[in-house]
Amino acid sequence: MPTPEPSCIVTVDAITVEVPAGASAVAALVAAGTLCTRRSATGRPRFAVCGIGQCQECRVTVDGKANVLACRTLCKEGMRIVTGAHP
Ligand code: FES
């Protein structure tokens, strides 16, 4: 019988999701159904593009720290991710 993967609970805006421990914050956003990390200057939704820390489109606020790259951030128990999806 396979051992279950360790998981952690994180919050994306007001949504609580369970993701595998060590998953990227982008994975938590997807699990929460939030396909918007921030808004452009004209208000259009933006989301992760490259997944390797180059495009800067995945910037969110993590545990109060602004402009964190979600694609380069691993989920930890109790992490709070705030997006710009709901201006
Ligand atoms: S997805 Fe491009 S920097 Fe994160």
Residues whose N, C-alpha, C, O or C-beta is under 5 A from the ligand:
A	BS01	FES	A48 V49 C50 G51 I52 G53 Q54 C55 Q56 E57 C58 L69 C71
